[in-house]
Amino acid sequence: MASVNKQSLLPRYVQARRYLEELIRREGLGPGDQLPSERELSEEFRVSHMTMNRAIQEMVRDRLLTREVGRGTFVVRLDARAPHLGALGLVSLVNAGEIKADTYAGGILRGAHTAALETGWDLVLIQEALEYPAGVSARLAGRANGFLIVSSPDDAIPTLRHLRDEGTPFLSVGSSWLDEDIPAVDSDNILGSDLAVGHLASLGHTRIGLIGAPEYRSNARDRRVGFEAALNARGLPFSRRWNVPCPGEAHVSDDEREQIVAIARAPDGPTAFVAAGYLLAVITIEALGNAGLSVPNDVSVVGFDDKVSAAFLSPALTTVAQPLEEMGFRAVKRLEGIVRGEPAGGVERLPTSLVVRESAGPAPKSVARLAP
């Protein structure tokens, strides 16, 4: 007897609809055939009457079923979509509520949802620590047909190697390593840094600093590598004195804020910063403003990630956007192939893009006015 999976990231009415589509196929029902009553279907699929009613209403809306008052519900046509094939696990350290609320993981989740619905897979959240490989295969076994592992830190590399060597179908999403043979779908963070530096250079900035995110994650490290390469490609100087590494992106210390301001005020300091994270960009703009420096008139700032709030900051944030939904969509499509026995393949990096707003402007002709 089917029942909804409470761990699934798919809404219960969507699961109920899938069960009903499977029943229609299994029983060989065709146009004009009558379905059991909503009460009987609710009991069979172990869902509430309200959930079953919504599932049926959705299928009526899509002209798969029709309802006749006093008679019941009848099949109009079969759904052309693929039948339910099984479950794909979305492996994360956080719970479903936190994933949905997070811009980065939430964007990936939306794309994965779309692909799962199109291809007939359920999407199940699995909270799992991956720092140590011992026992991880046993803990994941039987919970899904394949696994999307989201935003893995470097500590998880031994576990990913272990899963790869054991033949477990999986794909890393949002983390990739140039020197590791681990299948992944990621955004092109190196390109993102090049776009940010290139935009600032086009505005006349020749001294550009970096506010760095924690480098225990590959995307932050790639942004720093891309930043240095972008400066070098344009013949611009790279100075470690202009860089502020921030070990905790969401918790920039007072000392780090003061360092950002001191660097910006120095006579030979940078006239622009690339902030390798959204919160880092917000904190940088705030710290400069509190110190009496104007963004972008005195110092320009380009960030990473295009949250909804980016357009409503003062000034609105020029930032590098990642194709998060496309990453989630593509990851499900690739994982489906891996589950079916296709080669896992290597790293697929989707292009980032630059969203130009107000926080980056022409380089100031003189920086003398930046002195405290």
Disulfide bonds with the S-S distance in Angstrom:
none
